[in-house]
Each structure stands twice: as C-alpha cells, then as structure tokens.
C-alpha cells in the first residue's frame, strides 16, 4: 500500500486553548498503530516548542486492553501506579478505561479523587509515613495497605475491626532491573519483613484487625514470570493465617522493552500461571480470591516521547558530543538508574549513522547516551527519546533554575496541551521576599 502523506494542520497558540490536528490520512495511520510518527512528533515540536513531553492516549488504551486479555481467566483488578505519571488528564483517561488507581502518597489520593476515581477503586500504599497520613486516607474511604508494624499497631488501636486493611510484606526476594528499583530484598525499606509474621499475627489478634488483603511488590522491570510465582507461593502459605482475606496483591513492575531487541514480561503466560494459582487456592482452601496488580510503567512508559533540540555539537579527539536543550532536570532515569532510552534524530532520519555522546545543559554530568549510533546530527535537529512516559516528567525538577517542559497529549488524532511550560515567575512562586 502506498504510504499516505502525513500533514499537520497548525493552530495559533492561545494560552490554554491550544491544539493541533492531524489530517484524515494521518488519523487513518494512527488508528492502525499506537505509535506516533516522526511527522507527528515534528509537528508537535514546531507547535509547542522544545523540550516537550508527548503522550499517546491510544497506546495507554492498548496496554490496558492487553492486561484485560491476558488475565481474562481470573477475577483480577488493575490499579494504575500513578507515581509513574500524575498529570490529571492522564489520570482521567485511565479512569475512562475502567482501570483503578494505586497511590503512594495522600496527595496522589486527592489527585485520584479529583480525576474522578471512586474511593473504593483507589488503593493507598505508602511507606515511612506519619500515621496521620493513614488517618486521612481512612477518612477519605479508600483502600489502605499498612507498611510497618508501628503503623499496624496504631491502626489497630484506632480502628480495630471497623476498617479493613491490607498488609504490605517484604518477601526477601531480589528482583528488578536495578538495585534502586528492587523493593523486595532483605535490605529494602519496603514492607513488613516476612520473618516478623508472628508479630503481625499478634497485633491482628490483639486488635481484632480485619485484614482483607496481602501485598507484595518485589521491584520494577521484572521479566521473569517465576518471580511473580514466588510471591504466589508465599501467599499460598499465608492464607490460613488470615481468615478474612479477599485479595492477594502481587504488585507491579512488569518489564517494558527499552532496547530495540528487548521483550517485555510475557503477560499471557503470567495470566495463565495466575489462573492456575487461583484455582489451586480454591481447591485447597475452598475460598475465592481476587488478584490485584499495580502496573505503572507498563501502562504509560511506551506512550511517552520526549523531544529535545540539539543546541551544540562539540568534537573531541575521541567523541562527538551532541548537546540538547534538556538535562537530568527533565529526564533523570539514564543518570539515576543507568536506564537506556532509544534516541532517534527525527530531523535527519535517513542520514548515515555515527556515534554520538548525547548530553544535557545542566552544570553536572548529565549524559543521556555514550557513543550511541544515531543518524547524522546537525545543530537544530530534533532528537526524540522513546519510552519516556513513566518517571520522566514526574521526576523532573527546576535544577539550575531551568524551566520544566510542556506536556502534550495526543488523543483521537488531536494534540492538546495538558501542561504548560514553566515561565520565570514559576521559579519564584513559592519564595517569600521580605
């Protein structure tokens, strides 16, 4: 089939009433794919400037549908781990799909309520927090997971059996793509250590606690389905101790492919294995359980594109540096987690590839990629970072007093501003001048 020519209808910027539209041919291509084209990305960069985060709603929809299909054999609920990306427009889109939401702070709970999520579909799981935050979560009527013996005792003293709660456990399982995103190992701060089960049960008995769920999250970037089955085995042994259990929460952390040759978690296989576990639990204990998962990165990572402009080229004896108008103040994952993001020159996509070290404009070492083969780069070219939807903008800052970038959502063929770029006044917004 002859490739349709993609055009972009431009609109004049007008404060918050900003949007650009794609042609009918472009909409046709978009409906065939959940990937935004280079033409679309260039058009958005021209319309909104750079650096800019771009999110594709249909990709989020597609990822959620994959989950529903993979786990169709079981009674499974999905709670979007919104710490990955909390823009209110993203939350509203995810709510429109029927997905629930997982919150790691009380402020995320308030954002979820504002986005329209019903309280019974909000899960609050935090760690190292004051008990007053848990009290506020209870006052809002959301699902609560308790992360420490200290807060479990305080919860028991105040609520007893009157408010159901889940318990987050630390299983002493090392999993995840990097130590900084592994949360289930024996030195992790997350959850109550599994070896303290006797103390948990003593508190449950003393305060007649209504424990409705058990929660284990071992980390992020988990490709091996066997890790989730290890968690399932732990749950299997714990079920007899908790007579009012309704759900078993296996956390999230599904592997998302970042490198070109990578594959993600085999979701159909995980769904099949989970169905076997749920059936085994039913056969053994004659009880039905819901399975809960908390996908964050899985839902939004691949929907995101981060577009930057090359501001300077520097040549040294062994390296060509391509400096862009961004830094770890906008995308810290490569520096913080040594994370890989595919980078493409969308201004010169057919040129021969050469090795470049892509760096930022922050007064620190902020290298995005070293000796990466990229189509020949010229000053003024646009570089796009793929898989930028999760923990990109969300972990951004104003370091070096630089502005946070704009955010744009593409939905139904229309690009709409959902987060304006900072202006100078934003740097002074919370400062107090005598």
C-alpha positions in Angstrom: 0.0 0.0 0.0 1.3 3.4 -0.9 2.3 5.3 2.2 -0.1 8.2 2.8 1.4 11.6 3.1 1.0 13.0 6.6 0.2 16.6 7.1 -0.4 18.7 10.2 -2.9 21.5 10.4 -1.4 24.3 12.5 -3.4 26.4 15.0 -2.3 29.6 16.5 -1.3 29.3 20.2 -3.8 30.9 22.5 -3.0 30.4 26.2 -4.7 27.2 27.4 -6.9 26.8 24.2 -4.1 25.1 22.3 -4.3 22.2 20.0 -3.2 20.9 16.7 -5.0 18.4 14.4 -3.8 15.7 12.1 -5.2 15.1 8.7 -7.7 12.4 7.8 -4.8 10.3 6.3 -2.8 10.7 9.5 -5.8 9.6 11.6 -6.1 6.6 9.4 -2.4 5.7 10.1 -2.9 6.4 13.8 -5.8 4.0 14.0 -3.6 1.3 12.5 -0.9 1.8 15.1 -0.4 3.1 18.6 2.9 4.6 17.6 3.2 8.3 16.7 5.0 9.0 13.5 8.1 11.2 13.0 5.9 13.6 11.1 3.5 13.9 14.0 6.3 14.4 16.5 8.0 17.1 14.4 4.7 18.9 14.0 4.1 18.9 17.8 7.7 20.2 18.4 7.0 23.0 15.9 3.7 23.8 17.5 4.7 23.7 21.2 8.4 24.2 21.2 11.1 22.0 22.9 11.8 20.3 25.1 8.3 18.8 25.2 6.8 15.6 26.6 4.3 13.9 24.3 1.9 11.2 25.4 -0.3 9.0 23.2 -3.7 8.1 24.7 -4.3 5.2 22.4 -1.1 3.5 23.5 -2.3 3.6 27.1 -5.6 2.1 26.0 -3.8 -0.7 24.1 -1.7 -1.6 27.1 -4.7 -1.8 29.4 -6.5 -4.0 26.9 -3.5 -6.3 26.8 -3.8 -6.7 30.5 -7.5 -7.4 30.4 -7.0 -10.0 27.7 -4.1 -11.8 29.4 -5.9 -12.1 32.8 -9.4 -12.8 31.5 -9.5 -16.2 33.2 -9.2 -14.7 36.7 -11.0 -12.2 38.8 -8.2 -9.6 38.6 -8.2 -5.8 39.3 -5.7 -3.4 38.0 -4.6 -0.3 39.9 -2.5 2.2 37.8 0.6 3.1 39.9 0.1 6.8 39.3 3.5 7.8 40.7 4.7 7.0 37.1 2.8 10.0 35.7 0.2 12.0 37.6 -0.9 14.6 35.0 -4.6 14.9 35.8 -5.5 14.4 32.1 -3.6 11.1 32.0 -5.4 10.0 35.2 -8.8 10.9 33.7 -8.0 8.9 30.5 -7.0 5.9 32.6 -10.2 6.2 34.7 -12.2 6.3 31.5 -10.8 2.8 30.6 -12.2 1.3 33.8 -8.8 0.9 35.4 -8.4 1.6 39.1 -5.6 3.6 40.7 -2.7 3.0 43.2 -1.4 5.9 45.2 1.8 6.2 47.1 1.0 9.4 48.9 -2.1 11.2 50.3 -1.7 13.9 47.7 -1.9 11.3 44.9 -5.1 10.1 46.6 -6.5 13.6 46.3 -5.5 13.8 42.7 -7.2 10.5 42.0 -10.4 11.7 43.6 -10.2 14.9 41.6 -9.7 12.9 38.4 -13.0 11.1 39.1 -11.9 7.8 40.6 -14.4 6.3 43.1 -13.0 5.8 46.6 -13.4 2.1 46.5 -11.2 1.9 43.4 -8.3 3.8 45.0 -5.5 1.9 46.7 -3.2 3.8 49.1 0.1 2.1 49.8 2.9 4.3 51.2 6.0 3.7 53.4 7.8 5.6 56.1 4.9 8.0 56.6 3.3 9.5 59.7 0.2 7.8 60.9 -1.7 11.0 60.3 -1.5 10.4 56.6 -3.1 6.9 57.0 -5.8 8.5 59.1 -6.5 10.9 56.3 -6.7 8.1 53.8 -9.2 6.3 56.0 -11.3 9.4 56.3 -11.5 9.5 52.5 -12.7 5.9 52.5 -10.0 4.4 50.2 -8.3 1.0 50.4 -5.3 1.1 52.7 -2.2 -1.1 52.9 -0.1 -0.9 56.0 3.7 -1.0 55.6 5.1 -1.2 59.1 4.5 -2.9 62.5 4.4 0.5 64.1 1.6 1.8 61.9 -0.2 -1.5 62.1 -0.4 -1.2 65.9 -1.5 2.4 65.7 -4.1 1.3 63.1 -5.3 -1.4 65.4 -5.6 0.9 68.4 -7.7 3.4 66.5 -9.8 1.3 64.1 -9.8 -2.3 65.4 -12.0 -4.4 63.2 -14.1 -1.5 61.9 -11.9 -0.6 58.9 -10.5 -3.4 56.6 -6.8 -3.0 55.7 -4.2 -4.8 53.7 -0.6 -5.6 54.8 2.4 -5.0 52.7 5.0 -7.7 53.2 8.7 -7.8 52.4 9.4 -11.3 51.0 13.2 -11.1 50.8 13.2 -11.7 47.1 15.8 -9.9 44.9 14.1 -8.8 41.7 14.1 -5.9 39.3 16.2 -4.3 36.7 18.4 -2.3 39.0 19.1 -2.3 42.8 17.5 1.1 43.1 14.2 -0.3 41.8 14.3 -3.5 43.7 11.9 -3.3 46.7 11.6 -6.9 48.0 15.1 -7.8 49.1 16.2 -8.2 52.7 17.8 -4.8 52.9 14.8 -3.0 51.4 12.8 -0.4 53.5 9.5 -1.5 51.9 7.0 -3.7 53.7 7.0 -5.7 56.9 9.7 -8.5 56.8 8.1 -11.9 56.3 10.1 -13.2 59.2 8.0 -10.9 61.5 4.8 -12.9 60.7 4.4 -13.8 64.4 4.4 -10.1 65.4 1.9 -9.3 62.7 -0.5 -12.1 63.8 -0.1 -11.0 67.4 -1.3 -7.5 66.5 -4.1 -8.9 64.3 -5.3 -11.0 67.3 -4.9 -8.3 69.9 -6.9 -5.6 68.0 -9.2 -8.0 66.0 -7.9 -6.4 62.8 -9.8 -7.0 59.6 -7.0 -7.9 57.2 -8.7 -8.1 53.8 -5.5 -8.3 51.6 -1.8 -9.2 51.5 0.5 -7.1 49.3 4.0 -7.9 47.9 5.8 -5.7 45.4 9.3 -7.0 44.6 10.6 -4.3 42.2 10.4 -2.9 38.7 11.5 -4.3 35.3 10.7 -7.9 36.2 10.6 -10.0 33.1 10.7 -13.5 34.7 7.2 -14.8 35.4 8.7 -17.1 38.0 9.3 -14.1 40.3 5.6 -13.5 40.5 5.0 -17.2 41.1 7.5 -17.0 44.1 5.2 -14.3 45.5 2.2 -16.5 44.8 3.8 -19.4 46.8 4.3 -17.0 49.7 0.6 -16.1 49.6 -0.4 -19.8 49.4 1.4 -20.5 52.7 -0.1 -17.3 54.4 -3.7 -17.7 53.5 -4.6 -20.0 56.5 -3.4 -17.2 59.0 -5.8 -14.6 57.6 -9.5 -15.7 57.7 -10.9 -12.6 56.1 -8.6 -12.3 53.1 -10.3 -11.1 49.9 -7.4 -10.1 47.6 -3.8 -11.0 47.0 -1.8 -8.1 45.6 1.2 -9.1 43.5 2.3 -5.5 42.9 3.6 -4.4 39.5 7.0 -4.0 38.0 6.2 -5.6 34.6 9.2 -5.5 32.2 8.9 -2.9 29.5 11.2 -3.2 26.4 13.6 -0.3 26.1 16.3 -1.7 23.8 15.3 -2.4 20.3 15.8 -6.2 20.7 14.2 -6.5 24.2 10.9 -8.2 25.0 8.7 -7.4 28.0 7.0 -9.7 30.5 5.1 -12.5 28.9 1.7 -11.3 30.1 -0.4 -14.2 28.6 1.9 -16.7 30.4 1.6 -14.7 33.6 -2.1 -14.7 33.2 -2.2 -18.5 32.7 0.1 -19.1 35.7 -2.0 -16.9 37.9 -5.2 -18.7 36.9 -3.5 -21.9 38.0 -2.6 -20.4 41.3 -6.1 -19.1 42.0 -7.6 -22.4 41.2 -5.1 -24.2 43.5 -6.0 -21.8 46.3 -9.7 -22.5 45.7 -9.2 -26.3 45.6 -7.1 -26.2 48.8 -8.8 -23.6 51.0 -12.3 -23.6 49.3 -12.1 -19.8 49.1 -12.3 -17.4 46.1 -9.7 -14.6 45.9 -9.2 -11.6 43.7 -5.8 -10.9 42.3 -4.6 -7.3 42.3 -1.8 -5.8 40.2 -0.4 -2.3 40.2 1.0 -1.6 36.7 2.5 1.9 36.3 5.3 1.9 33.8 3.6 -0.9 31.8 0.7 1.4 31.1 2.4 4.7 30.3 6.1 4.2 29.5 5.7 3.4 25.8 3.1 6.1 25.3 5.7 8.8 26.0 8.1 10.7 23.8 10.5 13.4 24.9 11.5 15.7 22.2 14.6 17.9 22.5 16.6 20.2 20.2 20.3 19.9 19.5 21.9 23.2 20.6 25.6 22.5 20.1 28.0 20.0 18.6 31.4 19.5 20.2 34.2 17.4 18.8 37.0 16.0 20.9 39.7 13.6 19.9 37.5 10.5 20.6 34.0 11.7 21.0 31.4 13.9 19.3 29.1 15.5 21.8 25.6 16.4 20.9 24.3 18.8 23.5 20.5 19.2 23.8 18.3 21.8 25.5 17.5 19.5 28.4 19.2 17.5 31.1 18.6 15.3 34.1 16.3 18.0 35.4 13.8 16.7 32.7 14.8 13.0 32.3 16.9 11.6 35.2 16.4 7.9 34.5 19.7 7.5 32.5 21.7 9.1 35.2 19.9 7.7 38.2 19.1 4.2 37.1 21.6 3.9 34.2 18.5 3.4 32.1 18.6 3.0 28.4 16.3 5.2 26.2 16.3 4.8 22.4 17.2 8.1 20.8 16.3 9.0 17.2 17.1 12.0 15.1 13.7 12.8 13.6 15.0 15.7 11.6 17.5 13.7 9.6 16.2 10.1 9.8 17.7 8.8 6.6 21.3 10.0 7.1 24.1 7.6 7.8 24.6 6.7 11.5 27.5 8.0 13.5 28.5 7.6 17.2 27.4 10.5 19.4 27.5 11.1 23.1 24.2 12.9 23.9 24.5 15.3 26.8 22.4 17.9 28.6 22.8 21.6 29.5 22.9 21.1 33.3 26.0 22.1 35.3 26.5 18.4 36.3 27.4 15.3 34.3 24.1 14.6 32.6 24.9 12.1 29.9 21.9 10.5 28.2 23.9 8.2 26.0 27.5 7.4 25.2 28.8 6.6 21.7 25.3 5.9 20.6 24.8 5.3 16.8 22.4 7.9 15.6 21.6 9.3 12.2 23.9 12.3 11.5 23.1 15.1 13.9 23.2 18.8 13.0 22.7 21.7 15.3 18.9 22.4 15.4 17.9 18.8 14.8 15.2 17.3 16.9 16.1 14.2 19.0 13.3 12.1 20.4 13.7 9.9 23.5 11.4 6.9 23.4 9.7 5.2 26.3 9.6 8.5 28.2 6.1 8.3 29.6 7.0 6.8 33.0 9.1 8.6 35.6 10.2 11.2 33.1 8.4 14.5 33.7 7.3 13.1 37.0 10.8 13.1 38.4 11.7 16.4 36.9 12.9 19.5 38.7 13.9 23.1 38.3 17.6 22.4 39.0 19.9 25.1 37.7 16.7 27.3 37.7 15.7 25.8 34.4 12.1 25.5 33.3 10.1 22.3 33.3 8.9 21.4 29.8 5.5 21.4 28.3 3.3 18.3 28.2 1.1 17.4 25.2 -1.5 14.6 24.9 -2.4 13.1 21.5 -5.9 11.6 21.6 -8.2 10.8 18.7 -5.8 12.4 16.3 -5.7 15.7 18.2 -2.7 17.1 20.1 -3.7 19.1 23.1 -1.5 21.0 25.7 -2.0 19.3 29.1 0.8 21.0 30.9 2.3 24.4 30.1 6.0 25.1 30.0 7.3 26.9 33.1 7.9 30.7 32.9 10.2 32.7 35.1 7.5 33.5 37.6 7.2 29.8 38.4 10.7 29.9 39.8 9.7 32.5 42.3 6.2 31.1 43.0 6.8 29.7 46.5 9.6 32.0 47.5 9.0 34.7 50.1 10.7 38.1 49.7 10.8 40.2 52.9 
